[in-house]
Amino acid sequence: MTFLSVEQPDGLVSSTSNIAVDFVRDWRQAASRLSAGHRTAFQHGYWLDAWYEAFHDFAPLIAMISDAATGKDIAMVPMISHIRRGIRIVEFADLGVSDNNAPILASDAALDAAAAHAISGALVVALRALPDRFDLLRLKKMPAHVGGKPNPLVAFGRIGSSSLNGNVVLMGDDYENYQASIKRMQMPRCWRVFSRHQGARFEIAADVARAHGLLDVMDVQQQARMRQLGSRFVLNDDAHARFYREVARQGIAEGYAVVAALVCDEAVIGTSFGIRQGATYYLLRISHGGDSWSSCSPGLLVAERTMAAMHAAGVRRFDLSIGNQDYKRRFGAERVPLTDVSVALTWRGAPFAWRDHAAQGLRRYPAAAALAARAIRKMR
């Protein structure tokens, strides 16, 4: 849904009159609010602390949503603002490093359909009232639910409108049954091949120093792979490198951040980085040592060994990250839709909201979407 008028429609104003929205422009001031609320792993304090610290060139804009009558918190939306091609944009604190984005929801928040529309509408009204004169609100990669509660910010969108999706493997308690279901991947054979090397082992970093060392290896291996593919690699620039190492620094001890590797006396031949929240683990990055190790498929093997270790630690839901590479289907992952929403806050943002909305609609028709993709990229 796209609002194009700077003036608020009467219905929108009346439906949001019981919702208060305030904005905090310093993450540290906002972080203590809703500390016990529902959130995905990407709204964890360790993730957002590291994000706002690393990407400090972007202006924080955290929306605090509450009940206007009682003052009780309802939700917090961690966002930023920036200018792109002269358009003032508000979006989640993401920049492509988060697999999904969502508000943090109060544990006792009532979130039926009417409440969801009121919360979303109140956020738009409040953004339009700011003196910053923001032009466009973009909310990307939103899950339909947050901690079992409906995500109120998808009310303006269509489920599955994002071009990206999660890739989830659900497991029972018997990991051997899962291994049997992916036997065509021949992971046991790959492990036997790798185990012939002196000192071969799989390890999970137990301390920050080891985690940072493995992340150094990951950056080198991933950059080499991207160069081989002719693709740009940014995850080892100053901001991204600082971000991932800060997540590891804060999260290794509690098991939130998980950095793992296939290691032998010759080299570190594969690495993985992910985050865990309860019984869910997100595999975010993997790397391998190149073609010379292809006989044991180190990229796939380090992913599978990480999953086995996390399963032993109690994880039963594995998200293999956004993107639809073939290997994820081979691991048995099912696609989980995500939602994008674009709202024009001024007339200047309207063409961009129209474009986003058209792209979302085209995703229902893959053939037409492919034809339109080139034209859309030219507008960016």
C-alpha positions in Angstrom: 0.0 0.0 0.0 1.4 3.4 -0.9 0.3 6.8 0.5 1.1 9.5 -2.0 -0.3 12.6 -0.3 1.7 14.5 2.3 -1.6 15.3 4.0 -2.9 12.4 6.1 -6.1 10.7 5.0 -8.8 11.2 7.6 -9.2 7.5 8.1 -5.5 7.0 8.7 -5.4 9.8 11.3 -8.3 8.4 13.3 -7.1 4.8 13.3 -3.7 5.9 14.7 -4.8 8.4 17.3 -4.4 5.8 20.1 -0.8 5.1 19.1 2.2 7.3 20.1 5.4 7.2 18.1 8.6 8.9 19.3 12.0 8.8 17.6 15.4 8.2 19.2 18.5 9.1 17.2 21.0 7.2 19.4 20.9 3.4 19.5 22.5 3.3 23.0 19.6 5.3 24.4 17.0 3.0 22.8 18.7 -0.3 23.5 17.4 -0.7 27.1 13.7 -0.5 25.9 11.9 -3.8 25.3 14.9 -5.8 26.4 12.6 -8.7 27.0 10.5 -8.3 23.9 10.0 -10.6 21.0 12.6 -10.3 18.3 14.3 -12.3 15.6 18.0 -13.1 15.9 18.8 -10.0 13.8 17.3 -7.6 16.4 19.4 -9.1 19.2 21.3 -6.6 21.2 24.7 -8.0 20.1 23.7 -7.7 16.4 22.3 -4.2 16.6 25.0 -2.9 19.0 27.7 -4.0 16.5 25.7 -2.7 13.5 25.1 0.9 14.7 28.8 1.0 15.9 30.2 -0.3 12.6 28.0 1.6 10.1 28.2 4.9 12.0 28.0 7.0 8.7 24.3 6.3 8.6 22.0 8.3 10.9 20.2 6.1 13.5 16.4 6.6 13.6 14.8 4.3 16.1 11.0 4.4 16.4 9.5 3.8 19.8 5.8 2.9 19.5 3.6 2.9 22.5 0.0 3.1 23.7 -0.9 6.8 23.8 -3.2 6.3 26.8 -1.1 4.1 29.1 2.4 4.8 27.8 3.1 1.1 27.6 5.6 0.1 24.9 4.3 -1.8 22.0 7.2 -2.0 19.6 10.6 -0.6 18.7 11.7 -0.3 15.0 15.5 -0.1 14.6 16.0 2.1 11.5 18.4 4.5 9.8 18.0 7.5 7.4 20.2 8.4 4.5 20.1 10.3 1.2 20.3 8.4 -2.1 20.1 10.4 -5.4 18.6 13.3 -3.5 15.8 11.2 -2.0 15.7 11.0 1.8 15.1 7.4 2.7 14.2 5.6 5.9 14.9 1.9 6.2 15.9 -0.8 8.6 19.4 -0.9 10.0 20.5 -3.6 7.6 22.6 -2.6 4.5 22.4 -6.2 3.3 24.0 -8.0 6.3 20.7 -9.1 8.0 18.7 -12.0 6.6 15.5 -10.5 7.9 14.2 -7.3 9.5 11.4 -6.7 11.9 10.3 -4.6 14.9 11.0 -5.7 18.4 7.6 -6.4 19.9 6.5 -6.1 23.5 5.8 -9.4 25.1 2.3 -8.5 26.0 1.4 -6.5 22.8 -2.0 -7.2 21.4 -1.5 -7.5 17.6 -4.7 -8.3 15.8 -5.3 -7.0 12.2 -6.7 -3.7 13.4 -3.8 -3.1 15.8 -1.3 -4.0 13.0 -2.8 -1.4 10.7 -2.9 1.2 13.5 0.7 0.7 14.3 1.9 0.8 10.7 -0.2 3.8 10.0 1.1 5.6 13.1 4.6 5.1 12.0 3.9 6.6 8.6 2.1 9.6 10.2 5.0 10.2 12.6 7.6 10.0 9.9 5.7 12.5 7.8 5.5 14.9 10.7 9.3 15.0 11.3 11.1 18.2 10.2 13.6 16.1 8.3 11.1 15.8 5.4 11.8 12.2 4.7 10.6 11.1 1.2 10.4 7.3 1.3 10.0 4.5 3.8 11.4 1.2 2.7 11.0 -1.9 4.9 12.6 -5.0 3.3 12.9 -8.7 4.1 10.2 -8.8 6.8 9.1 -12.1 8.3 5.3 -12.6 8.8 5.8 -13.3 12.5 8.2 -12.3 15.2 8.6 -14.7 18.2 5.2 -16.2 17.3 3.4 -12.8 17.1 2.2 -11.3 13.9 4.6 -8.7 12.5 2.5 -5.5 12.4 4.6 -3.8 9.7 3.7 -6.3 7.0 0.1 -4.8 7.1 1.0 -2.4 4.2 2.5 -5.2 2.1 1.9 -8.6 0.5 3.4 -11.7 2.1 6.1 -13.0 -0.2 6.6 -9.7 -2.1 10.3 -9.6 -1.3 12.7 -10.9 -4.0 14.5 -12.8 -1.2 13.4 -15.6 1.1 14.6 -17.7 4.0 15.7 -21.3 3.4 14.7 -23.4 6.4 15.5 -27.0 7.3 13.4 -28.4 10.1 14.8 -31.4 11.8 13.6 -33.9 14.4 15.7 -35.2 17.3 17.5 -37.9 15.2 20.3 -36.3 13.2 21.1 -39.7 11.5 17.6 -39.6 10.0 18.4 -36.2 8.5 21.8 -37.4 7.2 20.0 -40.3 5.5 17.6 -37.8 3.8 20.5 -36.0 2.1 22.6 -39.1 1.4 23.0 -38.0 -2.3 25.3 -35.2 -1.0 27.7 -37.9 0.2 28.8 -35.9 3.3 30.1 -39.0 5.1 32.4 -39.7 2.1 33.6 -36.1 2.1 34.4 -36.3 5.8 36.4 -39.5 5.3 38.4 -37.9 2.5 39.1 -34.9 4.6 40.0 -37.1 7.6 42.9 -38.6 5.7 44.8 -35.3 6.2 47.0 -35.1 9.3 45.3 -33.3 12.1 42.0 -33.1 10.4 39.2 -31.9 12.6 36.1 -29.8 12.9 36.1 -27.1 15.5 33.9 -24.3 16.9 35.8 -21.3 18.1 35.8 -21.3 21.9 37.1 -17.8 22.4 37.2 -14.4 20.7 40.8 -14.6 19.6 40.2 -17.9 17.7 36.9 -16.6 16.3 38.6 -13.4 14.9 41.4 -15.5 13.5 38.9 -17.7 11.6 37.1 -14.7 10.4 40.4 -13.4 8.9 40.7 -16.7 7.0 37.1 -16.4 5.9 37.6 -13.0 4.5 40.6 -14.1 2.4 38.9 -17.2 1.1 35.6 -15.5 0.3 37.5 -12.7 -1.5 39.4 -15.2 -3.6 36.2 -16.9 -4.5 34.4 -13.7 -5.5 37.4 -12.6 -7.6 37.3 -16.0 -9.4 33.6 -15.4 -10.1 34.2 -11.8 -11.2 32.0 -10.5 -8.4 32.6 -7.6 -6.0 33.4 -8.5 -2.4 32.7 -6.0 0.4 32.5 -8.1 3.6 36.2 -7.4 4.4 36.0 -3.6 4.1 36.6 -1.6 7.3 32.9 -1.4 8.3 31.9 -4.9 7.5 35.0 -6.5 9.1 34.5 -4.4 12.2 30.8 -5.5 12.3 31.4 -9.2 12.1 34.2 -9.2 14.6 32.2 -7.2 17.1 29.3 -9.6 16.8 31.7 -12.4 17.5 33.4 -10.5 20.4 30.0 -10.0 22.2 28.3 -13.3 21.2 30.9 -16.1 21.3 30.8 -16.8 25.0 27.0 -17.1 25.1 26.8 -19.2 21.9 24.9 -16.4 20.0 27.7 -16.1 17.5 29.1 -19.3 16.1 32.4 -19.4 14.1 33.5 -22.8 13.0 36.1 -24.4 10.7 37.5 -27.5 9.1 41.2 -27.5 10.1 44.1 -29.8 9.4 47.9 -29.4 9.8 48.2 -28.0 6.3 45.5 -25.3 6.5 42.1 -24.1 7.4 40.1 -25.5 4.5 36.6 -24.2 5.3 34.9 -21.8 7.6 31.3 -20.9 8.7 29.8 -18.0 10.5 26.3 -18.0 11.9 24.1 -16.8 14.8 21.9 -18.8 17.1 18.7 -17.9 18.9 17.2 -20.7 21.0 16.4 -23.6 18.7 17.1 -21.7 15.5 20.5 -21.3 13.8 21.2 -19.0 10.8 24.1 -20.0 8.6 25.2 -16.6 7.2 28.7 -17.1 5.7 30.8 -20.1 4.5 34.1 -20.2 2.8 36.5 -22.8 1.5 40.2 -23.1 0.5 39.8 -23.4 -3.2 39.8 -26.0 -5.9 42.8 -27.9 -4.5 40.4 -29.2 -1.7 37.5 -29.9 -4.0 37.7 -33.7 -3.4 36.1 -33.3 0.0 33.7 -30.4 -0.9 34.8 -28.2 2.0 32.2 -25.6 1.6 29.3 -28.1 1.9 31.2 -30.1 4.5 31.8 -27.2 6.8 28.1 -26.3 6.6 27.0 -29.9 7.3 29.4 -30.3 10.2 28.2 -27.0 11.7 24.6 -28.1 11.4 25.5 -31.4 13.1 27.2 -29.6 16.0 24.3 -27.2 16.4 21.8 -30.1 16.3 23.7 -31.7 19.1 23.5 -28.5 21.0 19.7 -28.4 20.7 19.0 -26.6 17.4 16.2 -28.0 15.4 15.5 -25.2 12.9 18.3 -24.2 10.5 18.0 -21.2 8.2 20.6 -21.4 5.4 20.2 -17.7 4.6 18.6 -15.7 1.9 19.5 -16.5 -1.7 18.4 -19.7 -3.6 21.6 -21.5 -4.5 21.0 -25.1 -5.5 22.9 -26.6 -2.6 20.2 -25.3 -0.2 17.6 -27.5 -1.9 20.1 -30.4 -1.6 20.2 -29.8 2.1 16.4 -30.1 2.1 15.7 -26.4 2.7 12.1 -25.1 2.1 11.6 -21.5 1.1 10.1 -19.1 3.6 8.6 -15.9 2.1 9.5 -12.4 3.2 7.7 -9.2 2.7 8.8 -5.8 1.3 6.9 -2.5 1.9 7.5 0.9 0.3 5.6 4.0 1.4 5.9 7.4 -0.2 6.2 10.1 2.5 6.3 13.0 0.1 5.6 13.5 -3.5 9.3 13.2 -4.2 9.2 9.6 -2.9 6.2 8.6 -4.9 7.9 7.5 -8.1 10.3 5.3 -6.1 7.4 3.8 -4.2 5.6 3.1 -7.4 8.6 1.5 -8.9 9.1 -0.7 -5.8 5.4 -1.7 -5.8 5.5 -2.6 -9.5 8.6 -4.8 -8.9 6.8 -6.5 -6.0 3.8 -7.2 -8.2 5.9 -8.5 -11.1 7.4 -11.2 -8.8 4.1 -13.1 -9.1 5.1 -13.5 -12.8 8.7 -14.6 -13.1 8.9 -14.3 -16.8 7.7 -10.7 -16.8 9.9 -9.9 -13.8 13.0 -11.0 -15.7 12.2 -8.6 -18.5 11.6 -5.8 -16.1 14.7 -6.4 -13.9 17.1 -4.7 -16.3 15.0 -1.6 -16.5 14.7 -1.4 -12.7 18.4 -1.7 -12.2 19.0 1.3 -14.5 16.9 3.4 -12.1 19.1 2.6 -9.0 
